[in-house]
Amino acid sequence: MGFNEYRKTETDYMLRKFLNKLLYWRIKHISNRTLIVIASIFIGMVSAFAAVILKMFVHWVHGISAYFLSFSGNHLWYIYLPLTGIILTVIVVKYLFKGQLEKGLGSILFAVARKSAKVEKSKMYSQVITSGITVGFGGSAGLEAPIVITGSAIGSNIASFFNFGYKERALLLACGAAAGIAAVFNSPIAGVIFAIEVLLLDISIPAFIPLLISTATSIIISKLLYKGQLFYYASNDWYYHAIPFYILLGLLCGLLSVYMTRVTLSLEGFFHKFKKIFPKAILGGLTLGLMIFLLPPLFGEGYSTINTLLSGDFSAIMDNSIVESFKHNPWAIIIFTFIIIIVKIFATSLTIGAGGNGGIFAPSLFTGALTGFGLAFLVNTIGLSDLNIPNFVVVGMAGILSGVVHAPLTAIFLIAELSGGYMLFVPLMIVSALSYFISKYFEPYSVYTKMLAKKGQHYANDKDKNILNLLNMEEIIEKDFIVLNTNDDIEKLIAAFTKSNRNLFPVVDNCNNFIGLIYLEEVKEYMLYREKHQNIRMNDITHKDILTIDLVDDMDSAMVMFENPKLWNIPVVSGTKYIGFISRSNILSHYRRTLKNTSTLF
């Protein structure tokens, strides 16, 4: 061993020794509850810093994009800039992150349900870098999902650093996600509700305390470091004559939510078939750029377009488009608006599928805003009523968000906080509830969970299944069974019987392939009168039609098998190779232990 290697080993040893002493001191002097509160403050701070860095990074990249757009006066930059962002993102992912970048909140939901709320350390910064590049150069996606993933990774890894168990780690993961949402939108209540409604499977009332502390800390840091605000709108009062149109908006948002969910997942599957990343990035980037060239509001997150609509400058949404000359024609505005609504989800799917990174949270708000605007502007143009268009813009955002994410409470409180008050609370409830009901009827799973559900990996509404899938199959396997070979004779069976306290014996071939089982009660005659059965081989008395479970299967599948009251043990195989057994009693024992550890989150 060289001197440098020796010093590194010595340093690692001293660091581990120091951390162990620190952990021992913490356990002795600081209770878990106190430490969770301290950790939630720290998580709120770090998540806020991450959110501010992301917003500033995107603002800086946007500045570069704006320079090219304004300096040259050539609208063809709408094609080149998104393409540049996607290619740069693909390069960063390939060479900096070794091609590993999980997109979307599905990975976080999977981590909570199936990985003991453990999130990879790289997600604390990879999402910030890649989404910042993509959206900054005009990719038609949002930053909210990446910042939620970043906050969740921060919470999970800080919890692991303090050696917390699953229930505390899940809570602190949710604290990071809530802090991220709060910092992005300046909406602490919406952050807390999002964590509860989307991420946490079970929560007790005291668990609200770390969530509230984390989001409050995040808001303070965010306001101190970044003065910007997403939307500028003070909500106006609503009138009862508008209720039928709010109901119509809710129904329309529900149907559009179903459309967005299905298109998103279909295009995700389409792009997954492409194996070569750079041709895919170029093709997808050019297609996206062409769409943005034709429909400039698709550029970036789209929040500037929402602010334009909230300010009452409705014709400005056609600025820089090839049909700008028709911007003062109300019917041209209506047609242009509904084209954008239909095309937006394709632009978002192209952005992400081609290799960029971003989320569907902002596109949902954008689509909802244009849906509310389009409906209200159409009604006013026809002369059916005189609706307050900015109110419909705001309420439409909540409608699409509720239907796509399946989070009506998050949508209601987020938009209520963003619009500066609760004057629109009743319309928000009507539209969000109707949209959620319609979307849930046609699509039982949200855009975040549908792919997980297809793989059998998501059981957010079934606590029993979630607890079962927290169990580790390899830890439950019992291997104290004496294994017999198909060519063994009766003497080997007798020898196995004298050594084993089991009443069944697995039988394998010479390559350890599982063949079947021998049941002790059925072979007593062979052992008592072995002189009559000298030529018997284990293959002759083996039951071969045996139900097995593969090592990669989940515990829920095992429990379905154990619904047979006569079945107490199931052989576990890996492909065809024998591994061991799982038993009903052992699973239930581990289940009770896990249930006790996860019954409360604080």
Buried (B, 14 or more C-beta within 10 A) or exposed (E): EEEEEEEEEEEEEEEEEEEEEEEEEBEEEEEBEEBBBBBBBBBBBBBBBBBBBBBBBBEEBBEEBEEBBEEEEEBEBBBBBBBBBBBBBBBBBBEEBEEEBBBBBBBBBBBBBBBBBBBBEBBBBBBBBBBBBBBBBBBBBBBBBBBBBBBBBBBBBBBBEBEBEBBBBBBBBBBBBBBBBBBBBBBBBBBBBBBBBBBBBBBEEEBBBBBBBBBBBBBBBBBEBBEEEBBEBEBBEBEEEBEEBBBBBBBBBBBBBBBBBBBBBEBBEEBEEBEEBEEBBBBBBBBBBBBBBBBBBBBBBBBEBBBBBBEEEBBBBBEBBEBBEBBEBBEBBBBBBBBBBEBBBBBBBBBBBBBBBBBBBBBBBBBBBBBBBBBBBBBBEEEEEEBBBBBBBBBBBBBBBBBBBBBBBBBBBBBBBBBBEEBBBBBBBBBBBBBBBBBBEBBEBBBBBBBBBEEEBBBBEBBEBBBBBBBEBEEBBEEEBBBBBBEBBBEBBBEBBEEBEBEBBBBBBEEBEBBBBBEBEEBEEBBEEBEEBEEBBBBEBBEEEBEBBEBEBBBBBBBEBBEEEEEEBBBBBEEBEBBBBBBBEBBEEBBEEBBEBBEBBB
